[in-house]
Structures are given as structure tokens and as C-alpha cells.
Amino acid sequence: DAGAIYGSILFNGAGLKGGAITITCGGETVKGATLDDGSYRITAPEGRCTFTVAAGFGMASAEVTSASSATRYSFEVVKGGSGYELRRQ
């Protein structure tokens, strides 16, 4: 089963335009990108997944869970101790 993961990503107080998104669940990977306002919607396999966004700042990742129904994850990219991190909003 697969469900949609959707939401928005902010960077420096604005929507992250054109961020490359990769969602890896088990051995399966799906890709997408943020729209001009930082929003996204990607269908991913059900289960525990790693959500990664890449843009001019580099890469940032977070753990997410994909369910058979749509799941919302909105993030802000923040500077952390070892680079950038995704902080859930």
C-alpha cells in the first residue's frame, strides 16, 4: 500500500522553492520536488521512511512514517550542530 506524504518546507522564513525530495522506505525510493511556495505531495510506500531534502544549503533529513492514508509533514530547515536539519513544525 502507498499513501501521500504532503506538507511544506521553509528555509530562512520562506517556502523552499525547487528543493529535491527523496523518500526512502525499506529498499524503495521515490523522488519529488517542492513547488514555488515550498509545498510538496509525494506518494510513498507504507512504513517508516527517511525523508531527505536537498537544495543550495546541502542536505537535511528526518524520519517520517507513511500510512495508507495521507500524512502531513511540514518542516523548517535549520542550522544544526553537524550541518542542516529538518525541524518538524
N, C-alpha and C positions, 0 to 999 in steps of 0.2 A: 504494500500500500504506500501511497505517497500523499503528502499534504503540502499546502503552500506555506512558506515562511515569508512574512512580509513585514514591512516597517520602514524606518528611515534611519539615516546615518548623518550625524552632524560632525563638522570639523571646523574649529575656530568660530563657532557660533552660527554657522550657516550650513545648509544642506551640502553634502559631499557629492559634487557633480562628476559623473563618469567613473566612479570607483569600481574596480573589478572585484566581483564577489565570487568566492569558491566555497561550496558547502560539501564537506566530505562526511559521509555516513557509512561506516564499515569500509568496504572496498569500493564504494561507488561515489563518484564526484560529479556535481552539477555546477554550472557556471552561469553567471549573470552580471548585471551592472546596475549601478544606481542611476536614476534619471536626473534631470537638471535640478530638481528640488531635493535630492538626496534620498528619495523613496525607492523601494525595490519590492519585487514579488517574484519568488522562485519556488518551483515545485521540487521538493527533496524527498528522498526515501525516508520511511518512518524509522525513528530510532534516535540514539544520541549521536550528535554530529559536531564537527568543528567548522565554525563559520569564520572565514578569513576575508578581509577587505584589503585591497592594495591600491595605493594612489601615490601622489608625489611625496608623501611623508614616509613611504615604505609600506610595511605590512602590519596589521593588527588582527588578533584572533580572539575568539570566545567560544565557549561550549554552549550549544543550543540543543533543544530536543524537537524533533519533527514528529508530528502526530498525523493521523489520517484526516483530521480537520485542520483548518488554517490556524497558524500560530503567529502571534505578533512579537517581533523583537526590534526595538528601536535602541540605537546605540549612539554614544558620543565617542569620538576618537580623542584620547587624552594622552599626554606625555607621561610615561611611567618610568620606573627605575631602570628598566632594560629596553627602552625604546617606547613605541606607542602601544596603547591598549584600547580595547573596546570596553566602555563602561555602559552597562545597561541603564536605560532611562525609565 
